[in-house]
Amino acid sequence: MAAISLPLGFQIAPAPLGGVPGPSVPAPLGVLANFSGTFNGLGLNTIFRPNSGPLNTTTFPRDNVLELNLINDTITFSQSLGAVPNRGLALQDDIFLNGVSYIQVVNDVTNLKTGRADGAPTGIHFEAGLWMNVPATNNTPVLGDSLVRMGSIPHGTTINAECLAPTSDSPGPPEIPLVSLVPFSVLDGKPLQPGQLENLNASIVSTLRLPNDLSKFVAAGTINQEILDDPNSVLRNAIKWQNIMKTTAFTVSTKPPPPEFGGGTRNIAFLEGNPASTKPNANAIQMNATFWIETVQHRLEVPIFKVGQAPMKLSPASPLGQPAPVFLVSPPHAINAPKNITVTSLQIQYSQVVFFGIR
């Protein structure tokens, strides 16, 4: 499991060299206060990746391979950073940001023999970065509270993704939209016809898809036509049995819509292909990611307990095999017969789309 820690007592603040002092307490975290500790769960990764080979064998539609991964995803957040000073010029006051650093580790757990997410783990993604809460400003720029995710991955891409901070929660579960895997032309932006790509047909054994044969996954319900048509159905199916009390949602983007601005992606030379990026191998040009922070209500059965007994670690049932939260329970009095109690936990779901330029 990934781990991240800061030196004991580490907090960013203005250096004590005179001038305007910083705040006496850490700057606000806003919704990022929910990003604490470690979150782990199962999910799905998809990527149309470049297909290398002789030009006469890798022209469209054989210029790409659709890779599908059943994954185990772990994100670990550090303690907050404190009060990060950003200096304003002239009439713009100084501001103080706060945030958390994070490490994300994703393992492929696809099992070709069972069609389930119970295979030996193979690392396919590592990301280190920061989530920061940026306070509102009324001069340069005139902008409300905002969030920024800054991340870097070992393939050679860095991102700076932003959005305005959410201002309210929504009761109940999230409304997770449909999303399509169908790629689009870099020339006119029009999506291809689904029938043009055999790798999006779950019933076809395709050499342009990994795994080639999805029959065991279809039988297990882990990858089927519904999921190829709408990968976000994985998220909806994972929570349909849960009692979600409230949801906070936000979408960060490297090309955020107005009034937000800034952000972007940068890639190493190999990914861009040439100085003009006209022959990219896999040039990451945009990233959008929606996060849903959900408060989930659970029912726990507390077994017989004697005063003085060590605290118990209890987890609610998880019908779909997803990792379940662990509660440390230490009743203040004896429990002479099993008893049901109601508790809540926090969970994070996200859907991320990265646009690659491939020619």
KADA-V293715 format. One record per pair of residues at least 24 apart in sequence whose ideal C-beta (glycine too) atoms are under 10 Angstrom apart, sorted by the first residue. I is the first residue (numbers start at 0). J is the second residue. D is the distance in whole Angstrom. If there is no record, write none. Layout:
# KADA-V293715
I;J;D, I;J;D
This chain:
# KADA-V293715
0;37;7, 0;39;7, 0;73;6, 0;75;8, 0;104;8, 1;37;7, 1;39;9, 1;73;5, 1;74;8, 1;75;5, 1;101;9, 1;102;5, 1;103;7, 1;104;4, 1;105;10, 1;125;9, 1;126;10, 1;127;10, 2;37;8, 2;73;10, 2;75;6, 2;77;10, 2;102;8, 2;104;10, 3;37;9, 3;74;10, 3;75;5, 3;76;7, 3;77;5, 3;78;9, 3;99;9, 3;100;6, 3;101;7, 3;102;5, 3;127;8, 4;75;9, 4;77;7, 4;78;8, 4;100;10, 5;77;5, 5;78;6, 5;79;9, 5;80;8, 5;81;10, 5;99;10, 5;100;8, 7;78;10, 8;78;10, 9;77;9, 9;78;8, 9;80;8, 9;81;8, 10;78;9, 10;79;8, 10;80;7, 10;81;3, 10;82;7, 10;83;10, 10;97;10, 11;79;9, 11;80;5, 11;81;4, 11;82;6, 11;83;5, 11;84;8, 11;95;9, 11;96;9, 11;97;9, 11;98;10, 12;80;10, 12;81;6, 12;82;5, 12;83;8, 12;84;8, 12;95;9, 13;82;8, 13;83;9, 13;84;5, 13;86;9, 13;93;9, 13;95;9, 14;84;9, 18;84;10, 18;86;10, 18;93;9, 19;84;9, 19;86;9, 19;92;9, 19;93;6, 21;81;9, 21;82;5, 21;83;9, 21;84;6, 21;93;9, 21;95;6, 22;81;9, 22;82;5, 22;84;10, 22;95;6, 22;97;10, 23;82;9, 24;81;9, 24;82;8, 25;78;10, 25;79;6, 25;80;8, 25;81;5, 25;82;6, 25;83;10, 25;95;9, 25;97;6, 26;79;9, 26;80;9, 26;81;7, 26;82;5, 26;83;7, 26;84;9, 26;94;8, 26;95;4, 26;96;6, 26;97;4, 26;98;9, 26;131;10, 26;132;7, 26;133;10, 26;134;7, 27;79;10, 27;82;10, 27;95;9, 27;96;9, 27;97;6, 27;132;6, 27;134;7, 27;144;8, 27;164;10, 28;79;6, 28;80;9, 28;96;10, 28;97;5, 28;98;7, 28;99;8, 28;130;9, 28;131;9, 28;132;5, 29;97;8, 29;98;10, 29;131;10, 29;132;4, 29;133;9, 29;134;9, 29;144;6, 29;145;9, 29;146;7, 29;164;5, 29;165;8, 29;166;10, 30;130;10, 30;132;8, 30;144;9, 30;146;7, 30;164;6, 30;165;6, 30;166;9, 30;168;9, 30;247;6, 30;248;10, 30;249;7, 30;290;9, 30;292;7, 31;76;9, 31;79;8, 31;97;8, 31;98;6, 31;99;6, 31;130;5, 31;131;8, 31;132;5, 31;146;7, 31;148;10, 31;164;9, 31;292;10, 32;79;8, 32;97;9, 32;99;9, 32;132;9, 33;76;9, 33;247;7, 33;290;10, 33;292;5, 33;293;10, 33;294;9, 33;345;6, 33;346;10, 33;347;8, 34;74;8, 34;75;10, 34;76;5, 34;77;9, 34;79;9, 34;98;9, 34;99;5, 34;100;10, 34;101;7, 34;130;6, 34;290;9, 34;292;9, 34;345;10, 34;347;8, 35;75;10, 35;76;6, 35;77;9, 35;78;8, 35;79;9, 35;99;7, 35;345;9, 36;74;10, 36;75;7, 36;76;6, 36;77;10, 36;78;10, 36;345;9, 37;73;7, 37;74;7, 37;75;5, 37;76;8, 37;102;10, 38;72;8, 38;73;7, 38;74;5, 38;75;8, 38;76;8, 38;101;10, 38;103;10, 38;322;9, 38;324;10, 38;345;8, 38;346;7, 38;347;5, 38;348;10, 38;349;10, 39;71;7, 39;72;7, 39;73;5, 39;74;8, 39;75;9, 39;104;10, 39;321;9, 39;322;5, 40;70;9, 40;71;8, 40;72;6, 40;73;8, 40;74;9, 40;237;8, 40;321;6, 40;322;6, 40;323;10, 40;346;8, 40;347;8, 40;348;8, 40;349;10, 41;69;7, 41;70;7, 41;71;6, 41;72;7, 41;108;8, 41;115;10, 41;116;5, 41;221;9, 41;233;9, 41;237;8, 41;319;8, 41;320;7, 41;321;6, 41;322;7, 42;68;9, 42;69;8, 42;70;5, 42;71;8, 42;72;5, 42;105;8, 42;116;9, 42;230;9, 42;233;7, 42;234;8, 42;237;8, 42;321;9, 42;348;9, 42;349;9, 42;350;10, 43;67;7, 43;68;7, 43;69;6, 43;70;7, 43;72;10, 43;109;10, 43;116;9, 43;221;8, 43;222;7, 43;226;7, 43;230;6, 43;231;9, 43;232;9, 43;233;5, 43;234;9, 44;68;4, 44;69;8, 44;70;5, 44;72;9, 44;105;7, 44;107;8, 44;109;10, 44;123;7, 44;124;7, 44;230;9, 44;351;9, 45;178;10, 45;180;6, 45;222;9, 45;226;9, 45;227;9, 45;230;6, 45;352;10, 46;123;9, 46;180;10, 46;209;10, 46;281;9, 46;353;8, 46;355;8, 47;180;8, 47;181;10, 47;182;6, 47;196;9, 47;198;8, 47;199;10, 47;207;10, 47;208;10, 47;281;9, 47;355;7, 47;357;7, 48;209;9, 48;280;10, 48;281;7, 48;355;8, 48;357;8, 49;279;9, 49;280;6, 49;281;5, 49;355;8, 49;357;5, 49;358;10, 50;206;10, 50;207;7, 50;357;9, 51;280;9, 59;184;10, 59;191;9, 59;195;9, 59;196;10, 59;357;10, 59;358;10, 60;182;10, 60;191;8, 60;195;6, 60;196;6, 60;197;8, 60;198;8, 60;207;7, 61;206;9, 61;207;6, 62;207;10, 62;357;7, 62;358;8, 63;182;8, 63;196;9, 63;198;8, 63;207;7, 63;208;10, 63;281;10, 63;355;9, 63;357;6, 64;198;7, 64;205;9, 64;206;8, 64;207;6, 64;208;7, 64;209;6, 65;180;8, 65;182;9, 65;196;8, 65;197;9, 65;198;4, 65;199;7, 65;205;8, 65;207;7, 65;208;5, 65;209;7, 65;227;9, 66;107;9, 66;109;10, 66;123;9, 66;198;9, 66;208;8, 66;209;5, 66;210;9, 67;107;10, 67;109;8, 67;180;10, 67;198;9, 67;201;10, 67;208;7, 67;209;7, 67;210;7, 67;213;8, 67;216;8, 67;221;10, 67;222;6, 67;226;9, 67;227;8, 67;230;9, 68;105;8, 68;106;9, 68;107;5, 68;108;8, 68;109;6, 68;116;9, 68;121;9, 68;123;6, 68;124;9, 68;209;9, 68;210;10, 68;222;10, 69;106;10, 69;107;7, 69;108;6, 69;109;4, 69;110;8, 69;114;9, 69;115;7, 69;116;4, 69;117;9, 69;118;8, 69;210;10, 69;216;8, 69;219;10, 69;221;6, 69;222;7, 69;233;10, 70;105;5, 70;106;6, 70;107;6, 70;108;6, 70;109;8, 70;116;7, 70;120;9, 70;121;10, 70;123;7, 70;124;8, 71;104;9, 71;105;7, 71;106;5, 71;107;8, 71;108;5, 71;116;7, 71;118;10, 71;120;6, 71;322;9, 72;103;7, 72;104;8, 72;105;5, 72;106;8, 72;108;10, 72;124;8, 72;347;10, 72;349;9, 73;102;8, 73;103;7, 73;104;5, 73;105;8, 73;106;8, 73;322;10, 74;101;6, 74;102;7, 74;103;5, 74;104;8, 74;105;9, 74;126;9, 74;347;7, 74;349;9, 75;99;10, 75;100;9, 75;101;7, 75;102;5, 75;103;8, 75;104;8, 76;100;7, 76;101;5, 76;102;9, 76;103;10, 76;130;8, 77;101;7, 77;102;9, 77;129;9, 77;130;10, 79;132;9, 80;129;8, 80;130;10, 80;131;8, 83;129;10, 83;131;7, 83;132;10, 83;133;10, 85;131;10, 85;133;8, 85;134;9, 85;136;9, 87;136;8, 87;138;7, 87;139;7, 88;138;9, 88;139;7, 89;138;8, 89;139;8, 90;137;10, 90;138;5, 90;139;8, 91;136;7, 91;137;9, 91;138;4, 91;139;5, 91;140;9, 92;134;10, 92;136;8, 92;137;9, 92;138;7, 94;133;7, 94;134;5, 94;135;9, 94;136;6, 95;132;10, 95;133;10, 95;134;7, 96;129;10, 96;131;5, 96;132;6, 96;133;5, 96;134;7, 96;147;9, 97;130;10, 97;131;7, 97;132;5, 97;133;9, 97;134;9, 98;128;10, 98;129;6, 98;130;5, 98;131;4, 98;132;6, 98;133;9, 98;146;9, 98;147;8, 98;148;9, 98;149;9, 99;128;10, 99;129;7, 99;130;5, 99;131;8, 99;132;9, 100;127;8, 100;128;7, 100;129;5, 100;130;8, 100;131;10, 100;149;10, 101;126;8, 101;127;7, 101;128;6, 101;129;7, 101;130;6, 101;148;9, 101;149;10, 101;150;8, 102;126;7, 102;127;5, 102;128;8, 103;127;8, 103;128;8, 103;150;8, 103;152;9, 109;209;9, 109;210;7, 109;216;8, 109;221;9, 109;222;9, 110;215;9, 110;216;9, 110;219;9, 110;221;9, 111;209;10, 111;210;6, 111;211;10, 111;212;8, 111;215;7, 111;216;9, 112;215;8, 113;215;7, 113;216;9, 113;218;10, 113;219;7, 113;221;9, 114;210;9, 114;212;10, 114;213;8, 114;214;8, 114;215;3, 114;216;4, 114;217;8, 114;218;6, 114;219;4, 114;220;9, 114;221;6, 114;222;8, 115;215;8, 115;216;8, 115;218;10, 115;219;5, 115;220;9, 115;221;6, 115;320;8, 116;216;10, 116;219;9, 116;221;6, 116;222;10, 116;320;8, 116;321;10, 117;219;10, 117;221;10, 117;320;9, 124;152;7, 124;153;9, 124;154;9, 125;151;9, 125;152;7, 125;153;6, 125;154;10, 126;150;5, 126;151;7, 126;152;5, 126;153;9, 126;156;10, 126;158;9, 127;151;6, 127;152;8, 127;153;9, 128;152;9, 128;157;9, 128;158;8, 128;159;10, 128;160;10, 129;159;10, 130;160;10, 130;251;9, 130;290;10, 131;161;10, 132;164;7, 133;161;8, 133;163;10, 133;164;8, 133;261;10, 134;164;9, 135;163;10, 135;164;9, 140;258;8, 140;259;9, 140;260;8, 140;261;9, 141;258;8, 142;258;6, 142;259;7, 142;260;8, 142;261;9, 143;258;8, 143;259;9, 145;249;10, 145;251;9, 145;255;9, 145;258;10, 145;259;6, 145;261;9, 146;249;6, 146;250;10, 146;251;6, 146;259;10, 146;290;9, 147;251;7, 147;255;10, 147;259;10, 147;261;8, 147;262;8, 148;251;5, 148;252;10, 148;253;9, 148;262;9, 148;286;9, 148;288;7, 148;290;9, 149;262;9, 150;286;9, 150;288;10, 151;265;9, 152;283;9, 152;353;10, 154;266;9, 154;267;8, 154;269;9, 154;270;7, 154;281;8, 154;283;8, 155;265;9, 155;266;6, 155;267;3, 155;268;8, 155;269;6, 155;270;5, 155;271;9, 155;281;10, 155;283;9, 156;264;6, 156;265;7, 156;266;5, 156;267;8, 156;270;7, 156;281;9, 156;282;9, 156;283;5, 156;284;10, 156;286;9, 156;353;8, 156;355;10, 157;253;10, 157;263;9, 157;264;7, 157;265;5, 157;266;8, 157;267;9, 157;283;9, 158;251;9, 158;252;10, 158;253;6, 158;262;8, 158;263;8, 158;264;5, 158;265;8, 158;283;8, 158;285;9, 158;286;5, 158;288;9, 158;353;9, 159;251;9, 159;253;6, 159;261;7, 159;262;5, 159;263;6, 159;264;8, 159;265;9, 159;286;10, 160;250;9, 160;251;4, 160;252;6, 160;253;5, 160;254;9, 160;255;8, 160;261;10, 160;262;6, 160;263;9, 160;264;9, 160;285;9, 160;286;6, 160;287;8, 160;288;7, 160;351;10, 161;251;6, 161;252;7, 161;253;8, 161;254;9, 161;255;5, 161;259;5, 161;260;8, 161;261;6, 161;262;5, 161;263;10, 162;249;5, 162;250;6, 162;251;5, 162;252;7, 162;255;6, 162;256;9, 162;259;6, 162;262;9, 162;287;10, 162;288;9, 162;289;9, 162;290;10, 163;249;8, 163;250;10, 163;251;10, 163;255;8, 163;256;9, 163;258;8, 163;259;6, 164;247;10, 164;249;7, 165;246;10, 165;247;5, 165;248;7, 165;249;5, 165;250;10, 165;290;10, 165;292;9, 166;247;10, 166;249;10, 167;245;10, 167;247;8, 168;244;9, 168;245;5, 168;246;7, 168;247;5, 168;248;9, 168;292;9, 168;293;10, 168;294;8, 169;243;10, 169;245;7, 169;246;5, 169;247;8, 169;248;7, 169;291;10, 170;243;9, 170;244;7, 170;245;6, 170;246;8, 171;242;9, 171;243;6, 171;244;7, 171;245;7, 171;246;7, 171;293;10, 172;235;9, 172;238;6, 172;239;8, 172;241;7, 172;242;9, 172;243;4, 172;244;9, 172;245;9, 172;246;6, 172;291;9, 172;293;7, 172;295;9, 172;348;10, 173;234;8, 173;235;9, 173;238;8, 173;243;7, 173;245;10, 173;246;4, 173;247;9, 173;248;6, 173;289;9, 173;290;10, 173;291;4, 173;292;9, 173;293;7, 173;348;7, 174;235;10, 174;246;8, 174;248;8, 174;291;9, 175;229;10, 175;231;5, 175;232;9, 175;233;10, 175;234;5, 175;235;5, 175;237;10, 175;238;9, 175;246;10, 175;248;9, 175;289;8, 175;291;7, 175;348;8, 175;350;7, 176;229;9, 176;231;7, 176;235;10, 176;289;8, 176;350;8, 177;228;8, 177;229;5, 177;230;9, 177;231;6, 177;232;8, 177;235;10, 178;228;10, 178;229;6, 178;230;6, 178;231;5, 178;232;9, 178;234;10, 178;289;9, 178;350;6, 178;351;10, 178;352;7, 179;227;10, 179;228;8, 179;229;7, 179;230;9, 179;231;10, 179;352;10, 180;226;9, 180;227;6, 180;228;8, 180;229;8, 180;230;6, 180;352;10, 181;227;10, 181;228;9, 182;354;9, 182;355;9, 182;357;9, 183;354;9, 185;279;9, 185;282;10, 185;284;9, 185;354;10, 185;355;10, 185;356;6, 185;357;8, 185;358;7, 186;358;10, 193;227;9, 193;228;8, 198;227;9, 199;224;9, 199;227;5, 199;228;8, 200;224;8, 200;227;8, 201;225;9, 201;226;8, 201;227;6, 201;228;9, 220;319;10, 230;350;8, 230;352;9, 231;289;9, 231;348;10, 231;350;5, 233;348;10, 233;350;9, 234;289;10, 234;291;8, 234;348;5, 234;349;8, 234;350;6, 235;348;9, 236;319;7, 237;317;10, 237;319;6, 237;320;10, 237;321;6, 237;346;9, 237;348;7, 238;291;9, 238;293;7, 238;295;8, 238;319;9, 238;321;9, 238;346;8, 238;348;7, 239;318;10, 239;319;9, 240;316;9, 240;317;9, 240;318;6, 240;319;7, 240;321;10, 241;293;8, 241;295;5, 241;296;8, 241;297;8, 241;315;9, 241;317;10, 241;318;10, 241;319;10, 241;321;9, 241;346;8, 242;294;10, 242;295;7, 242;296;4, 242;297;8, 242;298;9, 242;341;9, 242;343;9, 243;291;9, 243;293;5, 243;294;7, 243;295;5, 243;296;8, 243;343;10, 243;346;8, 243;348;10, 244;293;8, 244;294;5, 244;295;7, 244;296;5, 244;343;7, 245;292;9, 245;293;7, 245;294;5, 245;295;10, 245;296;10, 245;343;10, 246;291;5, 246;292;7, 246;293;5, 246;294;8, 246;295;10, 246;348;9, 247;290;8, 247;291;7, 247;292;4, 247;293;8, 247;294;9, 247;347;10, 248;289;7, 248;290;7, 248;291;5, 248;292;8, 248;293;9, 248;348;10, 249;288;9, 249;289;7, 249;290;6, 249;291;9, 249;292;9, 250;287;6, 250;288;7, 250;289;4, 250;290;8, 250;349;10, 250;350;9, 250;351;10, 251;286;8, 251;287;7, 251;288;6, 251;289;8, 251;290;8, 251;349;10, 251;351;9, 252;285;7, 252;286;7, 252;287;5, 252;288;8, 252;289;9, 252;352;10, 253;283;9, 253;284;8, 253;285;5, 253;286;5, 253;287;8, 253;288;9, 253;353;9, 253;354;9, 254;284;9, 254;285;5, 254;286;9, 254;287;8, 254;354;9, 255;287;9, 262;286;9, 264;353;9, 264;354;9, 266;355;10, 266;356;10, 270;355;9, 270;356;9, 271;356;9, 272;356;9, 272;357;9, 272;358;8, 276;356;7, 276;358;9, 277;356;9, 277;358;7, 278;356;10, 278;357;10, 278;358;6, 279;355;8, 279;356;5, 279;357;6, 279;358;6, 280;355;9, 280;356;9, 280;357;7, 280;358;9, 281;353;10, 281;355;5, 281;356;8, 281;357;6, 282;354;9, 282;355;6, 282;356;4, 282;357;8, 282;358;9, 283;353;6, 283;354;7, 283;355;6, 283;356;8, 284;353;9, 284;354;5, 284;355;7, 284;356;5, 285;352;8, 285;353;7, 285;354;4, 285;355;9, 285;356;10, 286;351;7, 286;352;7, 286;353;5, 286;354;7, 287;350;9, 287;351;7, 287;352;5, 287;353;8, 287;354;8, 288;349;6, 288;350;7, 288;351;4, 288;352;7, 288;353;9, 289;348;9, 289;349;6, 289;350;5, 289;351;8, 289;352;9, 290;347;6, 290;348;7, 290;349;5, 290;350;9, 290;351;9, 291;346;9, 291;347;7, 291;348;5, 291;349;7, 291;350;8, 292;345;7, 292;346;8, 292;347;6, 292;348;8, 292;349;10, 293;344;9, 293;345;7, 293;346;5, 293;347;7, 293;348;7, 294;343;6, 294;344;8, 294;345;6, 294;346;8, 295;324;8, 295;342;9, 295;343;6, 295;344;5, 295;345;8, 295;346;6, 296;341;6, 296;342;8, 296;343;5, 296;344;8, 297;323;8, 297;324;7, 297;326;8, 297;340;9, 297;341;7, 297;342;5, 297;343;7, 297;344;6, 298;339;6, 298;340;7, 298;341;6, 298;342;8, 299;324;10, 299;326;6, 299;328;7, 299;338;9, 299;339;7, 299;340;5, 299;341;8, 299;342;6, 300;337;5, 300;338;7, 300;339;6, 300;340;8, 301;326;10, 301;328;6, 301;330;7, 301;334;6, 301;336;10, 301;337;7, 301;338;5, 301;339;7, 301;340;6, 302;328;9, 302;334;7, 302;336;9, 302;337;5, 302;338;9, 303;333;8, 303;334;6, 303;335;7, 303;336;7, 303;337;7, 303;338;9, 304;328;8, 304;329;8, 304;330;5, 304;332;9, 304;333;6, 304;334;4, 304;335;9, 304;337;10, 304;338;9, 305;330;10, 305;333;6, 305;334;8, 305;335;9, 306;330;8, 306;331;8, 306;332;7, 306;333;5, 306;334;10, 307;333;9, 308;333;9, 308;334;10, 313;340;9, 313;342;9, 314;344;10, 315;342;8, 315;344;8, 321;346;9, 322;346;10
